[in-house]
Amino acid sequence: MDSLTDSVKAKKNRQRSTPYPGITLQKAVETVSDLERALGKRLYSRTAIAEGLGAKKLNGPMVRKIAALSHYGLLAREGDVYQLSNLSGSILHYIEDSERKRALQIASKTPRLFSKII
C-alpha cells in the first residue's frame, strides 16, 4: 500500500511543462474574430464558444483552441465564463496601425512559455 501512496504522491508532485498555445497568433486572431462575428461581445461558456466556432460539441481540439486564445490574452476568463479581452479589441478594432501592431506584440509575449524564452 505504501508504494501505491508513494506513486500517487509522485504524480501530484511531478513538474508540469510550461503551458503554451497550440495554434499560431495569426490563427488565434482569426479565431477570435470569427467568435466575435458569430456570438458578439458578451460572456461565453466554453460550449458556446465551441458552437460559435462551428463545432458540434466541445471536444479536445476545441478545448485546446480556447486555451490558446486565453494564453495569448485574447480571451479573458473568470471561472467558467469567457469574454473577449481588451487586447482582442485593440487587435480587431484598431484606429491606427501602430495600435494594432503594439497589441499583437503584447499578445505574442503573453503566453508563459514565450515570455520565458524572450
N, C-alpha and C positions, 0 to 999 in steps of 0.2 A: 504493500500500500504506500510506503514511503516513496518508492520510485515513481509511482503514478503522481503523487503530490508534487514531487520534485519536477516532473515533466510538465505539469500544469503551470507551476511557478516559472519555469524556464521559458515557456511560451509567453507568459504575461510580461516577463522582463526582457524579452527579445527586442532588440533595437529595430525599429522600422526604418525603411529608407525615406528620404525626404520626399514629400509629395510634389508632384509636378503635373501640369496639364497634359492630357493625352491628345490634344489637337493643336494646330498652329494658331498663332494670334490672328492671322488673316481669316482662318476658318471660324474662330471664335467670334470675331466681329461680324462675319456674315450670319452666323447662327443667332447672335443676339439681335441683329437687325430683323431676321425672319421672325424671331419670337415677338418683337415689338409690333411688327406688322400683323401677326396673327392674333395676338392677345391684348395689345395695347399696353399702356403703362398702368400697372396695378400690382397687387400681390398675387403670387402664383404658388401653387403646390408643385412638387416635382412631377406628379401625374399630369397636371395641367400643362406644364412645360413640355413634357413628352408629347402629349396630344397636340399642342400648338405647333410643335415641330414635325408633326406628321406621323409619329409612332402610334401604333395601335395600343401599346401598353408600355409601361415603364420597365425597361429591360437593362441588362448590363451595359451595353454600349451607350444607351441614353443616359444612364446614371453617370458614366464617365464623362460624357459631353457636358452635362450640367455641372459636374465638379470642375471641369476645365474652365467654364465660364466664371465660376467662383474664384478659381486660382488666379485668373487674370484680373480679377476685380471688376468684372463686367456685370456680375450679379451680386447683390448684397443679400446675405442670408441672416435670418433671425429665427432660430428654432427650425421649424419645418416649413417656413414661408420664405419665398424669394421675391426680389423685385429688381428691376433694372437699377444699376448704380448711377451715381452722378458721373462717374468715369465713362460709362456707356453713353450717356447723354452728350458728353464732350466729344466723343468719337463720332457718334451718329448725327448729331445736330450742331455741328460747329459753325461758327460765324467766320472765323479766319482760319486759313490752312495751318497757321502756327499753333492754334489752339488744339486742333486735331493731332498734329504731329507730337505735341507735348503729351497729350493724353495717351497716344499709342506708346510713347516711350515709357510712361509710367506703367501702363498695362504690361509691357514686355518685361519689366523688372519686378512685378508684383508676385509672381509665383516664387515660393520659398526657395526652391532649388536654383532658379535662375538668379535670384538675388545673392545667394551664396556663391555662385560661380562668378558673378560680376564683382 
